[in-house]
């Protein structure tokens, strides 16, 4: 009998997207084939502590769900050298060894999607699903993302970057003239539309800045592109492929956190999007190009604005949502890859990349 692959499902985290991570992880957990995988739930609480969890973490499925603090029995997870299988290290807790073959990070935002966890797992010699250190860090930083897209000739909305030191000299009138009205204000390194504001007037400007700076030390002012919101899913390492595109039709002023997660009727998801064959090909080719330019691997969701026939890449999400309404798995479903098979492919891609990188030389022989 073939030995099961031991998968550590990593969820929670120290981000404001902590709750979304739990919702995503529940769907991944329920979709995984128990005949192929032995699954370990690894929770990261709001204080950044790692501990072993179980299915009870999913019982409360509301937005207020949080990973509980570490229990009094001290059920800590630690990393120790001398992995039993592929890895250099193994995870241990007080009840014994918990070796894993691969980690599936279902983390969103700070210290989960930005290369932090990816660097930790790389040093530990543990394979993991999704982009590596560089691709994760680039994808999380909207400024770096947009600069690289622009340099590669991929259209992206016009933007300006600001730091707290710039606040005293920020001029709404000048920015409005440069960007046009309305324009967006958003944290550079955050997702799920947290801290994002669509600014139409001077009275909205400074409150938007103050809110965005609560979540990041760097914020963007970004051009508003009136048009359709299109998303495309990418899967693969060296030879990535694109799904059919889908369209988000927000019923709010824009696709906000509330529209995504709190209001069940906050948006209409048109999957697949009603587009011409030529435009579908253009979106897919551009999505793959952007994925490669930003050094992504495994998976990503590419978000576009479509104005007439003009296409603009807004951002890439290297750990896209896996909730019941998330576009990434929905788009693969209509493209012929059901949820369970998608999970299988992502895990296989992680193991393949790990084996490939293990073959790289670590000594120079002259």
Secondary structure, DSSP 8 states (H G I E B T S, - for coil): ----EEEEEEEE-SSTTHHHHHHHHHHHHHHS-TTTEEEEEEEE-TT--EEEE-GGGGS--STT-------TT--BEEEEE--SSSSSEEEEETTEEE--SEEEEE--STTTTSSHHHHHHHHHT-EESS--HHHHHHHH-HHHHHHHHHHTT-----EEEEEGGGGGG--HHHHHHHH-SSEEEEESS--TTTT-EEE-SHHHHHHHHHHHTTT-SEEEEEE---SEEEEEEEEESTT-EE---EEEEESSSSS-HIIIII-TTSEEEEES----HHHHHHHHHHHHHHHHHTT--EEEEEEEEEETTEEEEEEEESS---STT-HHHHHHHHTT--HHHHHHHHHHHHHHHHHHHHTS--S---
